[in-house]
Amino acid sequence: MVAADPFLKPGLHQAEDILKAHGVDAYYRSAAERTGDSHVVIDGRKVLMAGSGDYLGLSTHPKVTEAAVAALRRFGTGVAGSRVLNGSLDLHAELEGRMAAFLGQEAAAVTAVGFLANLALSALLGREDTAFVDARNHASLVDATRLGWGKVRSYRDLTHLRSRLEAAPADGGRLIITDGAFSMEGDVADLPGLRSLADSYGAKLIVDSAHDMGVLGPDGAGLASVHGVSVDLVTGSLSKAFGSVGGVLAGPSSYVRYLRSNARSVLFSTAVPPASVAATLAALAIIMAEPARRLRALELAEGLHNGLRGLGYDTRPSTTPIAPVRFPSLAQAGAFWAGLFEAGVFTNLVGPPAAADPMIRLALTANHDDTHLATVLSAFDEVGRRLGVERQPDLPPVVLTR
Ligand SMILES: Cc1ncc(COP(=O)(O)O)c(C=O)c1O
């Protein structure tokens, strides 16, 4: 018997091979430079970055980069240890206090990256517990429930969730876990509906607000604040609207304390470096002091969605700055992606497993201006005409979640 080669399982490399056969090289493209107006230099060419999670353009903001440099000089490059033992700085505690207040929660814990904040949720899933998870949850939430001991029940919509809650064992804890804004399609979870089901069935509601914290809600506190819904725990990434790196868990003090004492991704991983903490603190101060930046990002995003829809490219189901345009095949999406790249616009080419349908995923940042938006739209128009891509007439405008 010949043992199977563990390195020959299906994966992204298959999509890469299909695309390469069509002359498309879309993944792991590296930039030699990034500029403050959200451009990148790839292969010696300056292209407009229209696929970044830096929604507020803060990763190159002078106050953010200067705060990072000052912390780097003062504390060094890393803390060489986990928060629980030798890795904690006053700076971490300050960020946790400010993040908790910003998110309207009692307490917060900061982790090295958002993926690890979500993995911490595995500590909530004992053998007797059940996690009810949206079928489109981010990979890190999927892995968190895989790592936990409890049962996992995936749901498609609220009706399906209700039936799964009905069928769940009466004893044992119940957790409903969802993305706030879904990272690929850009639509948002029905938090009022989820809260009501959670209350009816005695479940805790946990929301990953990686793509909505800093962006949505009257003060930018995320999707829950749009609806005035209380959630039991919020998780998120500091690598998107905050333009830095890190993850966050926020909720009642006793919940955060439990996770800080039980979650292995918190206990057994080095603390987020001081420069990143200082950058997040500076970004948070800007988010709170300059709501116009967030509103500008939303205005540009609305222009992007409605411009694409005006050209006949549907961006449903998104109601956030993430604009997904679907294609019937990966090869067609790839050809479109390559055309945009040639025209000087960098987007994200997404296929399975990140999304069921091949798509080009776009997002602008608050650093882009109307000329940049016009560049993206005219590139879309030109590439679509050249490739003879089918368009849909009379798509109604979208109103973004705010
Ligand atoms: C919804 C969601 N949650 C969590 C993460 C992980 O965050 P991080 O990149 O900080 O690890 C991401 C992506 O980066 C995400 O899109």
The ligand as an SDF file (V2000), in Angstrom:
LIG
                    3D

 16 16  0  0  0  0  0  0  0  0999 V2000
  -14.8180   38.5450    9.7380 C   0  0  0  0  0  0  0  0  0  0  0  0
  -13.3770   38.3890   10.1020 C   0  0  0  0  0  0  0  0  0  0  0  0
  -13.0550   37.9700   11.3460 N   0  0  0  0  0  0  0  0  0  0  0  0
  -11.7780   37.8000   11.7180 C   0  0  0  0  0  0  0  0  0  0  0  0
  -10.7390   38.0480   10.8570 C   0  0  0  0  0  0  0  0  0  0  0  0
   -9.3360   37.7960   11.3130 C   0  0  0  0  0  0  0  0  0  0  0  0
   -8.7340   38.9880   11.6880 O   0  0  0  0  0  0  0  0  0  0  0  0
   -7.1410   39.1600   11.6210 P   0  0  0  0  0  0  0  0  0  0  0  0
   -6.8060   39.4180   10.2000 O   0  0  0  0  0  0  0  0  0  0  0  0
   -6.8760   40.3340   12.5170 O   0  0  0  0  0  0  0  0  0  0  0  0
   -6.5440   37.9130   12.1220 O   0  0  0  0  0  0  0  0  0  0  0  0
  -11.0220   38.4840    9.5570 C   0  0  0  0  0  0  0  0  0  0  0  0
   -9.9850   38.7650    8.5410 C   0  0  0  0  0  0  0  0  0  0  0  0
   -8.9750   39.1870    8.5570 O   0  0  0  0  0  0  0  0  0  0  0  0
  -12.3660   38.6560    9.1730 C   0  0  0  0  0  0  0  0  0  0  0  0
  -12.6650   39.0500    7.9330 O   0  0  0  0  0  0  0  0  0  0  0  0
  1  2  1  0
  2  3  1  0
  2 15  2  0
  3  4  2  0
  4  5  1  0
  5  6  1  0
  5 12  2  0
  6  7  1  0
  7  8  1  0
  8  9  2  0
  8 10  1  0
  8 11  1  0
 12 13  1  0
 12 15  1  0
 13 14  2  0
 15 16  1  0
M  END
$$$$
